[in-house]
Amino acid sequence: TSRTTTIRKDISGIRKLGGESLYEYWERFKKLCESYPHHQISEQLLLQYFDEGMNNMERSMIDAASGGALGDMTLVEARHLIEKMASNS
């Protein structure tokens, strides 16, 4: 449906807004994903879209905290790290 297409585009094109904390960005991303649970996007792609939507500074901080790159972690580890860092931002 067009709703599915719209939500998928919103999820895949999400970007962190200027002045938005990591916590606010993460919460907005989760709410968007939860707004249409039948989006059929894999957890791996969801985390990739979230990661791609961050600016270089946040991405560098998360990569440093992960000990490499977010994409090198398991999905559970990556989600846990983002949750932890977001709650501290």
C-alpha positions as CSV (number, residue, x, y, z in Angstrom):
1,T,0.0,0.0,0.0
2,S,1.0,3.6,-0.3
3,R,1.1,3.9,3.5
4,T,3.7,1.1,3.6
5,T,5.8,2.8,0.9
6,T,5.6,6.1,2.7
7,I,6.7,4.6,6.1
8,R,9.5,2.7,4.5
9,K,10.8,5.8,2.8
10,D,10.5,7.7,6.1
11,I,12.5,5.0,7.9
12,S,15.2,4.5,5.2
13,G,15.7,8.3,4.8
14,I,15.7,9.3,8.5
15,R,18.2,11.9,9.5
16,K,19.2,13.3,12.8
17,L,18.0,16.9,13.1
18,G,20.3,19.8,14.0
19,G,20.1,20.4,17.7
20,E,18.5,17.0,18.3
21,S,20.2,14.8,21.0
22,L,21.1,11.2,20.3
23,Y,18.3,10.3,22.7
24,E,15.7,12.4,20.8
25,Y,16.8,11.0,17.5
26,W,16.7,7.3,18.8
27,E,13.3,7.8,20.3
28,R,11.9,9.4,17.1
29,F,13.4,6.6,15.1
30,K,11.8,3.9,17.4
31,K,8.4,5.6,17.3
32,L,8.5,5.8,13.5
33,C,9.3,2.1,13.3
34,E,6.6,1.2,15.9
35,S,4.0,3.4,14.1
36,Y,3.8,0.7,11.4
37,P,5.0,-2.6,12.7
38,H,4.4,-4.3,9.3
39,H,7.1,-2.3,7.5
40,Q,8.9,-5.6,6.8
41,I,12.4,-4.0,7.2
42,S,15.0,-6.3,8.8
43,E,16.5,-5.3,12.1
44,Q,19.9,-5.1,10.4
45,L,18.6,-2.6,7.8
46,L,16.8,-0.6,10.5
47,L,20.1,-0.1,12.4
48,Q,21.9,0.7,9.2
49,Y,19.4,3.4,8.3
50,F,19.6,4.8,11.9
51,D,23.4,4.8,11.6
52,E,23.4,6.5,8.2
53,G,21.1,9.2,9.5
54,M,23.6,10.4,12.1
55,N,26.2,13.0,11.5
56,N,29.9,12.1,11.4
57,M,30.6,13.1,15.0
58,E,27.9,10.9,16.5
59,R,28.8,8.0,14.2
60,S,32.4,8.3,15.3
61,M,31.4,8.3,19.0
62,I,29.3,5.2,18.5
63,D,32.0,3.5,16.5
64,A,34.6,4.3,19.1
65,A,32.3,2.9,21.9
66,S,31.7,-0.2,19.9
67,G,35.4,-0.9,19.5
68,G,35.2,-0.7,15.7
69,A,32.1,-0.1,13.7
70,L,28.5,-0.4,14.7
71,G,28.0,-2.8,11.8
72,D,30.6,-5.2,13.2
73,M,28.5,-5.8,16.3
74,T,25.6,-8.3,16.6
75,L,22.2,-6.7,16.3
76,V,21.5,-7.2,20.0
77,E,24.9,-5.6,20.9
78,A,24.3,-2.7,18.6
79,R,20.8,-1.9,19.8
80,H,22.0,-2.2,23.4
81,L,24.9,0.2,22.8
82,I,22.7,2.7,21.1
83,E,20.1,2.5,23.9
84,K,22.9,3.0,26.5
85,M,24.5,5.9,24.7
86,A,21.1,7.6,23.9
87,S,20.1,7.4,27.6
88,N,23.3,9.2,28.5
89,S,23.0,12.0,26.0
